[in-house]
Amino acid sequence: MPPARVRRLRERAGEALLRRVAGPSAHDKRARIHRTPGPRWFAPGRPVRVVHADASMYVGGLAALLLQSLHPVAMAAVSAHSGFRGDPWGRLQRTSTFLAVTTFGTSQDAQHAVDRVRLVHERVTGTTSEGVAYYAADPHLLAWVHIAETHCFLKAYQRYGGHPLDPNGADGYVADMAQVARRLGAENPPESRSGLTVRLTAYRPELRATPESRATTRYLLSHPPVPAPARLPYVFLAAAAVDLLPAWSRALLDLPLTTRLMLPVARLGGRTVVAVIRWATPPVPACLARGAAPPFV
């Protein structure tokens, strides 16, 4: 294929991906996040910037959703209030923007993003199908969501990232993530890999399969809201995400046959899909860049 045609193909694919995960105003968001002057929560080179700037976040993000679904109370709140199915791309765009702003944006914009999320959480209350009351601002539930994300993002980067972190860097990532979690109101977020492992284990008695978690697994793995051309790459991405999960959590998920059949080649498929995403992702223009930039905003 001629180089010019390859370049055009890459540009079209990258633009479509960026708009899908960041929304129609993706370029305006990039300009604000990366060009606005002012102090940042995290300096260039911090582990959280390294991890969140990598295409492996796509694998880690999907794995985190699957793992989070195993907490019955947290999943009930997500199912009832997040627009998870009615507007899946909108939710992804809001999540990706939050990650980008808190990781790369100014301290002022990052704090505003946290304040908006906290305000939303304060309004989310209800009762699970089993009669258990929930409150989205509950520090214990917020900690579970944070721990699942931190575990999956870090593990995805260590497996599929461009330059895996050394032990100090991995601990630094957990500590960086704890700063944001603490501002969101999470309960005692861990600040090291060992602490992360201890906290993840401590939640295990609370985790189990529910109708909501099974429906989420089917939705994410069997009926994903992706366009037809992306279906085959998504199959590999999904298998890579499931392969990241602890064995005990995979046993609780109602995995579809297709995903189970793909697990033996999950890592090869994951490396391939992440490489393609990395190749297609349009870089932040040099005039906007302030250190590494994420693959989604």
N, C-alpha and C positions, 0 to 999 in steps of 0.2 A: 504494500500500500504506500503511495507517495507520502513523503513527510508532511506536506501541506494538508493532505486529507486526514492524516493521523492527528495533526494539531487541531483541526476543526472538530474532529470527533471527540477529542479530549475536552475541548472547550465546551461543547454542547453537553457532554455527559457531566462535567463538573458543574456547569451552571444549573442543570436540572437537579442535581443532587443538593446543591447549596440552597436552592429555592425550596426544595421539598422539606429539608430539615430546619431551615431558618426562616422560611416564609418569603412572601413577595418583596418585603423590604430588607432582604438579607444584606445588600450592599450598604444601605444606610446604617444598619445596625453595626456592620463592620467598621464603618467610618467613625461612628461615635465611640465604640468600644476601644478601638486601637489608636485613634487620633486625638481624642480629648486629652488635654494636658492635665497633670495632677498626680498626686501620689497614688500608688496601688497597694492593695493588701499583700500582694506577692511580687517580689522582685523578679526580673528576668533570670532564668536559670533555676528557679525554685522547682522542686519535684512536681508540685501540682501543675505547674505550667507545662512541664515536659510531658506528663501523662495526658493532660487534657488537650494537648496540641496534636495528638496522634490519632490516626484512623482506627486504631484498636478500640477506641471508645465506642464504636458501633457494636462490637461484640460484647464489651463490658456492659453497655447500657441494656441490651436485651437480656443478658444474664441476670442483671440486677432486678429487672421487672419480674422475671420468673421466680427468683429467690424471695423477693419481697412479698409475692402473692401467697406465700405459705404461712404468713401471720394472719389468722382469721380476722382479727379486729382491724388491723391496718388495711387488709384487702376489702373489707366491708365499706370502709370510708372511701377508698379509691373507687370502688364500683359505683357507689351512690352519688359521688360528688365531683369526680375529676373530669368527666367527659371523655373517659378513656376509650370508649367505643364509638360514641356519637361523633367525636371530633379527634381521632387519634393523631392526625398530623398537627392539629393545633396544639395538642398537649405536648407533642414532641418539640414543636417550635418554641413553646414557652419554656420547656425544660432546658433545651439547648441554649437559649438566650440567657437563662439564669446562670447556667454553668459558665458561659463565656464572660458574662459581666462580672461575676464574683471572682473569676480566675484572672481575667485580663483587664477589666475595666477600672475606672478610677475608684478610689475608696468611697467617694460620695455616691457614685452610681451603684456600687456594690451594696452599700448599706440601704439605699432606696429599694433595691431588688429584694433584699432580705426583709425589709419592713413590709413590702407588699405581700410577700408569701406569708409572713406571720399574721397579717390582717385576714387573709383568706382562711388560714388554719383556725383562727379564733371563731369563725362563723360556721365551721363544719362540725356538726354534732349529729348523733343519730343512734340507732340501735341495730345490732346485727340480726340476722335471721334467727339466731339462737337466743335473742333477748339480752345481749350484752351491750351496754352503753359504750359509745366511743366519742372521743373528742380529738380532733386532728392535731391540736396543739399540745397533746399529752407528751411530756418530755420522753417518756418510755417508748412510745410509738415512733416519735421522731428519731430517737436513737437507733431503733431497728432499721428504719429506712436508710439512715446514714451509714450504718455498719454494712448493710447489704450492698449499697453503692460503692463504698470504699473498697470492700473486699473484691467486688467484681471488676471495678475499673483498674485496680492495681494488678490483679491477676491477669486480666486481658492484656495490659501493657507489658507485663513481664513475659508473656508468651508470644505476643504478636507485635510488640512495639519495636520501633527502630533501634533503640539502644537501651536494653533493660537496665534498670536501676541497680546499683550495688546495695548492700544491706543498709548502709546509712541513708542512701537516697530513698529506699523503700520506707524506712521509718519516717523520713522527712515528709513523704507524701501523706502518710496517715496523720502526721501532726498538722500538716497544712489543711487537710480536709477537716480536722477537728476544729480549726478556727472558725470555719463557716458554720459547721454544725452547732457550735456553741452559741453563735449569734442567732441561729434559727430557734434555739431553745431546747436542743437535744440534751438528754441526760448523760452527763459525764462521758463525752465521746473519747474513745481510746486515742492515744498519741504514739503508738508504736505497733509494729506487726504482731508482736507477742500479745499486746493488749487487745488488738483487734481479734485475734484468734480466741482469746479467753471470752470476750464479749459475745462473739458469734456462737460459741458453744453454750454460753449461758442462756441464750434465747431458744435453744433447741426444744426444751419441754413445751414451749408455747406454740410451736410450729406444727402444722398438720395440713393435710389436704381437705378442702372444703368445696362445695359446689362452685363458689366464686373462683377459687384457685384453679379448678379444673376447666372452668369456662375461659379463664384468662390464658391458660396453657393452650387450649384449642385455638383460641383467637390468634395468639401470637405465633404459633407453630403450624397450624393447619389452614387457617384462613386469614393470613396477614393482609393488611390494607396497603399492598404494594402494587404498582403497575405491572402489567404482564411481562414486559422485558426484564424486570428485576426478579421475577419469581424464582428462577433457577439459582442465581447468586444468593438469594435470600435463604434457600434451602441449606446451602453450605454455611451461611452466616448463623442460621439458627442452630445447626448442629454444633458449630464451634462454641456458641453461647452455652448450650446445654453441657458440653464437655467441660466447661470451666467450673461448673457447679460442684459442690461437695457431693460425694456418692450418696450420702444419706438423704440429701435434698432431691437428687434425681429420682430416688426410689419413691418419693412422695408425689412427684409430678406425674400426671397422666399423659405420658409422652406418646405422640402419634407414631405409627409404624414407620413412616418415612424418616422421621428424625432418628429413631432407634437404628434403622438400617444405615444411616449416614454416619453414626458415631465412629466407626472404625477409621473413617477418612476425614474426621472432623478437623483435625489440626492441619492437614494438608489443604483442605478446602478453606479453612479460616485464613491461613497464610495467603492463599491466592486471592480471596475476596478483599482482604485488608490491603494487599498490595495494589489491587485495581482501584480501590477507593482512594488510596494515597496518591496514585498516579493521576486520577481524575480531579481530585479536589483542587479548585483554583487557589493559588497562594494569595495571601494578603499582600496588596501592593506595597512596595518598599517604602513609599511615602507615608503609609499608614502604620506599618509594623512597629511594635515596641516589644521585641522579643518574639518568641514562637507564638503562633496563632492556631486556634482550633480548627478541625476539619469541618465544623458545622456553622460557625459564625466568624 
